[in-house]
């Protein structure tokens, strides 16, 4: 089940100074600004309104009157006129004090107004007579969460998940509550269950990424305490430096890792990449060749070796590497583009044209394949085709400039 309305946790502001702690397990606390919390609750409530109306019976005149009142109250809620909505719900309850829908809706109004104690009492009244009433456990869990009582919130969210139609945001908020008491792995598990049905929900993806990063850094801190000079510590630090573009520092860490474990697998390729980015091409080739011994068919290693050979116009040397890279990455533009250029360097123009036509189809917005095709058609003495490809190149490269695509722009300058 997907989240029918975007859930925005931006109102959950970490603030240790202003929030009370609840026991030694509580690592952080949550300060909930009134306006943001109210807006969040409306976002959760609005998609439920049609379903709420449908749960009210309309058989007799008295029930019909209750239905009309509930509809009017929901209009007031949408207008954020909570006092008027509350008045209507109390009117319904005056004639039917145990009306579960009116109690639930009144509880949601109280929750929206950040009156969590009142909302909790109302939700409990519903559950006392109707233990499985739709989505009450979810809203009860939200009120406990708003009170900074994550353990009670977790219990309510788990109870909600036992119902036949749990609220679609239940697992998301269960994950936040689990995170609040430091149960990170369980929080990640819950978001992993939510993500497949919400592939484009930014809040879910952000939460999942944030929890994974936090878990990774906790593991690294433990690793550092075990042995700051370990192979694992150097390998991981080298990877971090590489991702930050600090290739000299990365190379130093990878070298240190290999000194700890000379026969370790998986280090030569990132070390070779660091050397290549530092323009130390001989050292890079040496490391890529060692990486190739570990995995002869690896497309990335073959592509790197082919690119290095192509850089110094050693086309015969580059060809088998690039053929393996293109075969292993059938949808990769870079592998096919370099293979096409290698065929051009060897004078195999028909093979070059065939590969570059495939390349152009892989990414129609990439201008580089069209520039290379223009060169091929020039050598084949096909001026009309050459002109067409140059026109496409100029059109697409202008679009790339407008999008400030620095990587492609550097390649275009190289081509020119």
N, C-alpha and C positions, 0 to 999 in steps of 0.2 A: 504494500500500500504506500502511495507516495504522499509527500507533504503537499496538501492542496493549496496552501497559502505560504509564501515565503516566511520563514522564521528568522527574526533578526535579533541575535543575541548581543547587539552592540550596547544594549542598556545594562548589560552585566559588567560593571566596571570594577576591576580589582582595586580594593582600597583597604589595606590592612589597618590603617590608623583609625578609621571611622567605624569599622565593623567589629562586633564582639566575636571572640573565639568561642567555639563550642567543643571543648574537649581537646585533648592532645593530638587527635588525628586530623583536626581541621587545619590544613596547610594555608589556605587563603580564604578570604571572606568576600562577600558580594554586596556592593552598595547599589541599590536600585533606585535611580532617579524617578520621581513620581510621574512626570509626563511621559518619559520613554517607556516605563512599565505599562502605563495605561494604553499607549499606542500599540505595544506588543500584544497585550491581551485582546485588543480589538482585532488585530491581525489574525489571532488564533480563533476568535469567536465568530467573525463575520461569515466564513464559509459554512458554519454549522447552523446558521439561522433557518435555512429552508428545511433541514432535517429536523430541527426542534419543532417547527410548526406541524410537521407531518406526524409527530408522535402523540399529538393531542387528539383525543376522540371527539367526534362531532355529531353524536347520535341525537342527543336531546337538546332542548332550548337552553338549559343551564350550561351544558358543556359547550354549546356554540358560543355563548357569551364569554366563557373562559378563553376559548380559542381567539376570539376577536381581541380580548384584552392582551393576551400574550403577543399577538401580532403587533398591537400598538406599542407595547413595551419594547419590542425588538426594533421598531422604528426609532424610538427614543434612544436606544443604545447606539444605533448607527449614527445618530446625530450627536452622540456623546452627551446627551442630556440624561445623565445617570440618576439624578434626583427624581425626574419624572418617571423613568423606567422603574425605579425602586417603588415609587408610590403605586404604580399599576400592579406590580407583583404582590405587594402587600394587600391590595384590594382583592386579588384572587385568593390569597391565603386567608383572608378574613372569612370567606365563605367555605374554604376547603384548606384547613391548616396543614394538612399533610400532602398537598399537591406536589408531587416530586419534581415536575417540570418548573413550577414557579419557584420552589426552593432552590433548585439548581441554578436557574437564571438569576435569582437574587444573589446567590453566592458568587456568581461570576461578576455581577455588578460590584459587590463588596470587594472582590479581588482586584478588579480594575481600579478601584479607589484606594488600593493598598491597605484595606482593612482586613488583613489576613486572618486575624482571630475570628472575626464575624463570619468570614467566608468558610473557614474550616468547620465552624459549628453548623452552618447551614448544609454543607456537603455531608457531614456526618448524620444529620437528620434524615437526609435522603437515603443514605446507605443503611441506616438502621431498619427501615421498612422495605427498601428495595436494594439489596446488596449488589445487584448486577445492573443497576440503572445506567444507561449509556453515558460513558465518558466522565462520570462524576469522579471516579478515582484519579483520572488524569488531572482534572482541575484541582482536586484535593492535593495531589502531588505538587502542582505549581504553587499553591499557597504555602505548603511546607517549604518549598524551595525559596519562595520569597521571604520566609521567616529565617532563612539561613539554617534550616534543619534538614540537611541532605539525607540523613538516615531515614527519617519519616517520609521524605519525598520518594526515596528509592522504594520503600515498601509499597507506597501508593501506586507508583508507576508499574511495579511488578504485578500488583493486583489488577491494574487496568489491562495489562497484556494477557491476562487470563480470560478476559471477556471475549465475546464473539466478534465484536467490531471495535477494537481499541482505537483511540484517537491516533491519527497518522503521525503526530509529532511526539508520541510517547517515548520511543526509543531515543530520539534526539535529546530530550530533556533528561531521560534516565542517564545518558552518557555524561551530561553536564553535572548531574548530581554525583555520579560515581567519581568523576574527576575531582570534585570538591573535597572528597575524603581520601584522595590519593590512590584510588583503585584504577590506575591508568589503563592497565591491560584490558579490564572489563569494559571501560569506557570506549576504548578503541574497537573492541568486539561489537559493541552496540552500534557504533557509527558505521562499521563495516557492513552491518545488516541493513542499515538505512541507505547507504550510498548507491547500491545497484538500482534501487527504484527511484532515486533522486540524482541522476547523473549530472544534472545541470544546476543543482542547488548549491549556490556559493557558500552558504552558511555551513552546510554539511561537509563540503570539501575542505573549507577552512578549518573547521573543528577537527577533522580527521588529520589534516596535515600538521596542525599545531600539536596535537597529542602525540603523533609519531615523532616529531622533532623533539618534544620534551622528553619522551621516553628514550630517544637516542642519546641525548645529552646526559641523562641520568646514568645510562649504561656506560658512557664514556668517562664520566666522573668516577664511577666505581672502578673502571679499568685503570684510570690514572692512579688511583689510590693503591691498587694492587701492585703496579709496576710502571712508573712513568717512562721507563726506558725499554719497554717490551716491544717485540715485533709488531703486535697488534696496534699499540699506541702510535708508533711511527707510521704504519701503513694508513691508519685512519686520518692522522694529522696531514699526511701528504695528500690524501684525497680532498680534505677540506681546503688546503692551500690551492690545489688545482682548480676547484670549483670557484675560488675567489680570484683566479687569474694570477696568483703569486707562484709562478712556475719555478723560479730559482729555489724558493723555500720548499716547494713540493718535491723537487728533485733531491734536495738534501734529505728530506724525510724518507723518501723511497729508498735512497742509498743506505740510510741507517737501518731501515727495515731489512734490506738484503744482507747487511752485515750480521744481523741477528739470526736470520734464517736464509742462507745462501740458496737453498733449494726450494724456497717458497714459490708457489704458483700465484699468478695473477698480479705480480708487481712490475714485471718488465714492460708490459704494455703501457700503463700509466706513466712509468718513468720515461719511456720512449716518447710519449706524447708531450711530456714536460720539456724534454730536450728539443723536440721539433718546434715548440712554441718559443724556445730560446734561440732558435736558428742554429742549434748545434746538431747539424744534420748527420754527421758521421756517428756520433754517439746515439742519436735517435735510431738510425738504421740498425746498429748493433743490438739495441734493446728490442726492437721490433722482430728481428730475426730470432732472438731468444724466445720471445713471446710466441712466434710461429711454431717453434719446436713443441711448445705446450699444447697448441691448438692449430694444426696446419690449415684447417678450413675456415678459421675465424674470418668473417668478412671485414671486420674493422682493422685487423692487423694486416690483411692482404691489401686493403685500400691504402693504408698508411705507407706500406712499402712501395706500392705502385705509384703513389703520389710523389714520394721521394725520388724514385727513378725517373719519373716524368719531368720533375723539376730540372734535372740535368740532361734531359733529352736522351735518356737511355731507354728508348722505346721497346726494344726487344726484351730488355730486362723487366720493364714495367708490365708488359702485356699479360703474362700468366697471372700476376698478382691481381690486376684489374679485372680480368675475366672471372676469377674466383670471387672477387668482391661483388661484381654485378650479378653473378649467379646466386650468391648467398643473400643479396638484398635486391630482389627483383623490382621493388618499388622505390629504390633509393636514387634520387636524381644525381647526387654527387658521383656515385660509383659509375653510372652510365655516362655521365658527361666526361669524366676522365678517361673512360674506356674509348669513347668516341674520339677524343683528342689524341689518344695513343694510336688508334688506327690512322688518323690523319698524319701523324708523324712518321708512320711506317709507309705512307703512300697508299694505304688500302682504303680508297675513297668510298667505294660502294659499302664496305662494312661500316665505315664511319658514318655514312648517311643513314644506314639502317638503324644503328644504335642511337644516333642523335634524334631521329624521328620518334623513336620510343621515348627518349628523354623528354622531348617537347610535350609528349602526351602525358607524362607523369606529373608535370607541373606546368600547366599552360601559362601561368603568370610569371614564370622564371624566364628572363630574357636571354640567359647565357647560351642555351641550346640553339636559339635562333641565330645568334652571332656565329657560333661554330658552324651551323648549317650554311650560312652565307659564305663562309670560307670554303666549305666543301663544294658548293655550287660554283663558286668562282674558279676553283681548280678543275671542275668538270666542264667549264665553259658553258654554263647554263645561266645567262645573265638575268632572265626573267625571274627564275627561282631565287637567284641571289638578291635581287631587288626586293622581292616579297619578304624574304627573311630579314633583310636589313630594316625594312619598314616596321616589321613586327618587333624587332629588337629595339628600335628607337622608341616606339610607342610604349613597350613594356618597361624599358629602362627609365623612361620619364615617370611612369607610375611608381616605380621602385624609389626614385628620388623623392617623390612626393610623400611616400610612406616612410622616408628616412631609414631605409633598410641598409644599415652600414655594411653588413657582411657582403651582401650582393653588390653594393656599390663599389667596394674595394675590388671585387672580382671583375666588375665591369671596367674599372680603370686599368686593371692588369690586361684585360682583353684588348682595350684600345691601344 
